[in-house]
Amino acid sequence: MKNKKLKTITYQSEDMKEIKTLIIITLIIVTVAIGLYFLTENILNRNDEPESPREVAISYTNTIIGAIFDKPYDEYFVFAFSSEDDMADFYEALFRNYETREDALKIYRVDLNDGFSRHVLSEESNPRPTNASEVRINEVALIRFRDGRVRSFYETREDIENALN
């Protein structure tokens, strides 16, 4: 014969239901609070490796537009160009070749993609600026300075090549 289990129905009062709900909600809140505590502790006490110091290099050939009139040489060139230009490598090779000459003048490079020099890009160049705020360059320019003044202004590839040969 099979034993039949009797189901006992338990009745809970409204007070018991509220106490049970309160305990469940309290346990959930405590669990979330403990989880947040350990998460915060873990984030704040993380031992990240300190950044290794960056090696700083001073460039004696790169400059910004604001400083092109203040170079320590009596005579020098400033080449303003976009480093993303297709001809940038050609110009660099041309300058390296020029700099091997015995009578070569110092050549400073200005990258027109740089935020400090980008403002000089213009539809029309100004070949005779007297200060940095008057400099306007269309795409590329080789500027020859003598005694802090612009003596020559070259804009085309052919003119730049001829000036350095």
N, C-alpha and C positions, 0 to 999 in steps of 0.2 A: 504494500500500500504506500502510496506516495504521501509524503508529508506536505501538507500545504502550509506555506508560510503566509501568515497573515500580515497584511500590510497595515502598519500602524500609521495612522494619519495624525500628525502633530499639528496642533493649531498654535500659532504664535500670535501674540497680541501685537498691537500696533507699536507699543513701546519697545518690544523686543526687536521688531523689524527695523525701527529707527536706530536702535543701539548697534545692531549688526551692520547697517549701512554706514554709520558713523565710524565704526572700527575699520571697515574696509577702506573708506575714504582716507582715514588717518594713516593707515599702513601705506597706501599709495603715495600720499604726500611725503611721508618720511622716507620712503624708498627713492623718490625723485630727488629730494633734498640731499640725501647721502650720495646719490649718483652725481649730482651737480658739484658737490663738494670735492669728490675725488677727481672729477674731470678738471675742475678749476685748479686744484693742487697740482695735477699732472702737467697742465699747460704752463702754469706759473713757475714751476720748479724744473722745467725741462732744461737739461744741460746741453745747449747747443754748442757746437764747437765755435770758438770765437773766430771771426773773420781774420784771415791772414792779412797782414798789411800789404797794401798794393804798392807795387814799385812805381815810383814817380819818375817820369823822364821829362826833361826840359828840352823842348824843341828850339833849336837855334835857326830854323828855316821857316817855320810856320808862324803866322801872325794874324792879327785881325785888322779890319779896315781902319778902325779908330787909331791904330798905332803906326800906320804906314808912313806918316810924315816925320816920325820921331826916331829914326834909326841912327845908330852911332857912326855910320859910314858917310863919307862925303858924297860918294856916288854908289848907287845900288839899283837893282831891279825889284819890282813887286809884280808877281804874276797872280792875277785873280782869275779863278776858274772854278768850275763845279767838279768835285771829285767823282761824281757819277757820270760825267761827260764821257762819250765814247773816245775822245781824243786825249783823255787825261794821261794814259800810259805813254802815248806818243810824246806829249809835252815833257813828261818826267824823263824820258830817254834823251830828249833834246837838251834838257837842263843838265843832266849828268854829264853829257858829252861837253857841254859848254864849260862846266865847272872844272874840267880837267885842264883847261887852258891856263897858261901862266898869267895872262892879263885879265882873267875873268873877274867880273864884278859879283858881289854877293847877290843872290836871288832869294827873296822871301816869297813864300807862297801863302795865298789867302784862299781858303775854301769857301766858296759862295753858298754852300749848303749849310754852313755853320750859322747858327742863330744870330751871332754877333755881326755877321757880315752880309746876311741875306738881304737886308734893306737897301743895298746899293744896286741890286738888279733893277734894270729899267729898260724901257723900249728904246731909248736913245741914250748913248754914252755922252759923258762930259770929258773931252780930252784935255782940258786945262783946269782941273780943280786946284784950289789954293789951300784947302783944308779937307779933313776927312768927311765932313758933312756934305761937301759938294761932289764927292765921288759918285759917279753913275756909270754902270757897266752894263752893256747889253748881254753878252754871254761869256766872253773871255777877254782879258786884256793883259798886256805886258806894259808896265809903266816904268820908265826910267827916271830916277830921281838924281838930282845933283844939288848939293847944298840945301836939302830939304824942300826943293821945288820940283815940280813935274817938268821934265825936259822933253820927253817923248812918250807917246801913247800909241801902242800897237794893238789892233783888234783882230786882224785876220791871221790865219795860220801862216800864210806866206810872209806877211810882215814880221811876225814873231820869229820865224825861221831866219829871215834875213838879218834881223837885229842881233841874233845870237851867233851868226856866222862871221 
